[in-house]
Amino acid sequence: MTKTLLATKLYASPPPPRSVERLRLLQRLDDGLQGKLTLLCAPAGFGKSTLLGTWVQACEYPSAWLSLDEGERDPDQFVAYLTASLRSISNDLGDGALALAQARPRPSPEAVLIHLINRLVMRRGRLVLVLDDYQLASSPEVDALLAFLLDNMPAQLHLVVASREVPAIALARLRAEGQMNEVGQDELRFHAEETQQFLNQSMALELSEGQVQALDARTEGWPAGLQMAALSLAGHSDAETFIRSFTGSHRLVQDYLLEEVLRRQPAAVQNFLLRTSVLDSMCAELCEAVMQETGGHESLRQLEMAGLFIVPLDDMRRWFRYHHLFAAMLQQRLRETEALAPLHLRASVWYEAQGMISQALHHAVAADDTPRAIQVVQGQGMPLYFLEDAEPVLRWLQNKTPAFLDEHPQLWLMLAWSYLATSQHSQMQAPMIGAETAIDSSSQHPAYSNWCGELSAVRAWEAVARGDAITIARESALALKRLPQDSLALRTAAHCALGVAHQFSGDRFAAQQVYGETLAMAQACGNRMIAVCAAIALGHLQEDDNHLHLASRTYGQALQLLGDQPHGVACQVHLGLARILYEWNDLESASAHAEKSSKLAALLECDAGLGADALRAQILLSRGETDAALTALTLASTAAQTRNPQSGRLAIAQTQVQAFLQTGEVIAATQLAQTHALPLAQSQVLLARGQALQALEGLTTFLAASQTSAPATELVRALLLKALALDAFAPTEAALAALEEAMALAEPQGWVRAFVDLGGPMQRLLEKSEQGSRPRYTAMLLDALRRQSVALVSLAAPVPKALQLPSIAPQTLAEPLSQRELEVLTLIYKGLSNQEIGQQLFVSLSTVKWHNQNIFDKLDVQRRTEAVARAQALNLL
């Protein structure tokens, strides 16, 4: 299940209706675009977000926005939101990076950043990325990622960071190189004229010059202080007395004004503000649930109109939040009057009903209600970690003390499952030991037997990660014996582990039966993680047993279960489909799936990528692109040196042998086949060298030893090579008998490439069998072989030069404008502003700026007037 990112974090809040236009600061930000970084660093309330929100609206370059909070202290989440914010400008900019950032298992955040930086390098035109409230996300890991981004940032990107604290990264070099534009609290303070404009024009207070100067001096130009003072003055009959009493440091001023603003609100408004302050974000329905009363829409509307420190989070004004300082003050006051736990619990219940389980868990934990949190995690019989969303559970439990976890033994089990779901198998041992101790001390608990069964299921899956077949079999059997029949999620997990035990012990039939049962059980009860695991394992076995049509359908089920989520197991699914489609001679589809597998494996650092790269090279060979295939194989072979799976390295070596034989490098093929002990490749090399008798001896030995254990792919190929070896020196009948044996296995499953890849010798042998027992299948194979031969000959033939016709256009574009860019260009010609273009085309302002920059780049101009003139010269307008 792909984790949903909160879209409201990716948009700047619109400037408040009574804000002051700060031209000097807007110009300062424009000037800073020449460097890498603009840093706005000042305490809360200095108007950093408001200033940046105004600036990005007017900035000539496309801009991406990210409002950070404490959740982004997790480096994976920080990078996920970073890529999502850039993707909000253009879908293709963050393509791949966002999928990578959300993948299971997750790659390193640095790998995601490298991918994103490489995408940015290929982009033409400047863009701006704003990170707001960086201090909330700051952590050693995130600071390191920010430093990495700055060190490797492409020239196209300008980074703006707004923070209450200076980020803990090395900034001296950027200062020395003139790459850093710093705007601090002294620059952000209101100047005297700005104070006067805000108080008397924006807030319409009609204060005297002396009163304005007094407030400016007492607040020291602190924008939030002035705003709160203005709100208090709006309901104060004696402005002079209020201003005289208004003194103190920033902290005292903040406390006084917040108290003054809150106290002057009607009781109903105060009650609403206090009780909804426990919410990090809020909508009308959530507020009504927490308040246990109606009128949420009207209450939020009134707060926004009154300017009571409420910030809209989306353009539709459905979701809001309070100013952080205001919310902190409200919560402090609320704690003095009532307990926060009931409010958090109501929020938890509401979120759970909306299917927003992570938020429901957050509020249950904030309420310090462990039983409620356990209930949320376990869901309606399907735990959160079996839906592949284990991170919230880990954030809750992984730093808890053993004493806390011992109070509820199932917490140890939840922690172990969450480590499994996030591929942190080595971390499972500690919670398993803790669970065993806690369960043993709770032998009188009604759930004791259930906990014992679940612990056995956890142990079985930890053994799966280690490849320990004996432990898997023992613990999965114990789990199924102890778990109640209605514990569907856990029984499904234990049943799947039992299938792994059968597979590891060599009982393929029993394994297939168990995987099929598990897949049906998992889909019925909604255990998505186990369903995907079972489907992939079943597909592999079906493929190996020469049930290609069944395997294709099973892999298809796995892809449907995975959806668009990037996951390590998806590499295996695409690779399995690619192998089958290649065998069916659907090279285009096979190439597409192999490409997906390879790219996803590279992003996620999965070992399946080795097999995918070998298959991609095999497809290149089948198309006669030998040089490209050899290059790809060389790269794959180099990468294989740092990988563990033997199967991937052998697949690459096998394909390299084919490539060497295709190019006539028989000696190199011989050495490679011997080095990697590849029996079928060695036999094929012997045939190429004219040593058919030695090839037949090796093939006979291989078939005798592997008849019941080797995958069908190898058996069919061995029989075909045996047929070719016999055809070289034995009577034709013997060769045709071996060919018939191979075809009996191959025809029902539609094998093609195993025959075609053997080229001319196989074509001649098939021509001898045209009148045999399988005339239609033989004719189909011969047709494929002849078409392959024709295609390879045509590729080898010289290609005549095309006639060079003179261009009749006086000027041309290196890259044509897209249809959307032509629409934007036409509206520019008509004189519409960027805002008006966005409204007419129903796109965001940043998208319009993106199109503008692309148009300017393609037309090789710098501004609108030049673009119109150039377009007219090219007859585009």
Disulfide bonds with the S-S distance in Angstrom:
none
